[in-house]
Amino acid sequence: MNHEIAIKQGYGDIRFDMPVEEVVAIMGNATEVENIDNAEDESTTVLRYDDRLTLFFEGENPTLACIDIYEEEATLFGKEVFDLDEKALVQLMVANNYYEQDVENEDWGERRVTFGEGNIDFFFDDGELVSIIIGK
C-alpha cells in the first residue's frame, strides 16, 4: 500500500468521500467496527485497523470524512513524518506553503499542532509524533 498523506484528498489509495465498501475493498476487513449515533439524522461509522489507522465515515450513505494515522511508514511530501520532530514537521509544512498554524496542549497531555488550511492535525507526546489526523 502507498503510505503518502495527500492533504485534503486522502491517504495512500483511499480517498475522502469513498463509501465504506470501496475502502474495505482496498484495505480489507477492519479489526474493529463501531457505529456512533451523533444526532437525530447523523451517524458515524468507525473502522479501526490495528495500530495503523482509524477511518471515520459520516452521512446518511457513509463516506470517508476523516483519517487518524499512526502508521510509522506514513509519508508527507515524500518525507517519513514519524521520523520528524515538531520543528522539522512545521518546517516541512511551511516549505510546502502551509503557513497558518495553531498549537494547543490537550487536556490528556498531548500537544496538537494544527494547520487549518490543510485540515491536518499533528499530535505529539513528550516531543514524539504519535498521530496525524487528516480531513477533507
Secondary structure as the mmCIF struct_conf table of DSSP 4:
data_model
#
loop_
_struct_conf.conf_type_id
_struct_conf.id
_struct_conf.beg_label_comp_id
_struct_conf.beg_label_asym_id
_struct_conf.beg_label_seq_id
_struct_conf.end_label_comp_id
_struct_conf.end_label_asym_id
_struct_conf.end_label_seq_id
STRN STRN1 GLU A 4 ALA A 6
TURN_TY1_P TURN_TY1_P1 ILE A 7 GLN A 9
STRN STRN2 GLY A 10 TYR A 11
TURN_TY1_P TURN_TY1_P2 GLY A 12 ASP A 13
STRN STRN3 ILE A 14 ARG A 15
TURN_TY1_P TURN_TY1_P3 PHE A 16 ASP A 17
STRN STRN4 PRO A 19 PRO A 19
HELX_RH_AL_P HELX_RH_AL_P1 VAL A 20 MET A 27
BEND BEND1 ASN A 29 ASN A 29
BEND BEND2 THR A 31 THR A 31
STRN STRN5 GLU A 32 ASP A 37
BEND BEND3 ALA A 39 ASP A 41
STRN STRN6 SER A 43 TYR A 49
TURN_TY1_P TURN_TY1_P4 ASP A 50 ARG A 52
STRN STRN7 LEU A 53 GLU A 58
TURN_TY1_P TURN_TY1_P5 GLY A 59 PRO A 62
STRN STRN8 THR A 63 ILE A 69
TURN_TY1_P TURN_TY1_P6 GLU A 72 GLU A 73
STRN STRN9 THR A 75 LEU A 76
TURN_TY1_P TURN_TY1_P7 PHE A 77 GLY A 78
STRN STRN10 LYS A 79 GLU A 80
HELX_RH_3T_P HELX_RH_3T_P1 VAL A 81 ASP A 83
HELX_RH_AL_P HELX_RH_AL_P2 GLU A 86 ALA A 95
TURN_TY1_P TURN_TY1_P8 ASN A 96 ASN A 97
STRN STRN11 ASP A 102 ASN A 105
TURN_TY1_P TURN_TY1_P9 ASP A 107 TRP A 108
BEND BEND4 GLY A 109 GLY A 109
STRN STRN12 ARG A 111 PHE A 115
HELX_RH_3T_P HELX_RH_3T_P2 GLY A 116 GLY A 118
TURN_TY1_P TURN_TY1_P10 ASN A 119 ASN A 119
STRN STRN13 ILE A 120 ASP A 125
TURN_TY1_P TURN_TY1_P11 ASP A 126 GLY A 127
STRN STRN14 GLU A 128 GLY A 135
#
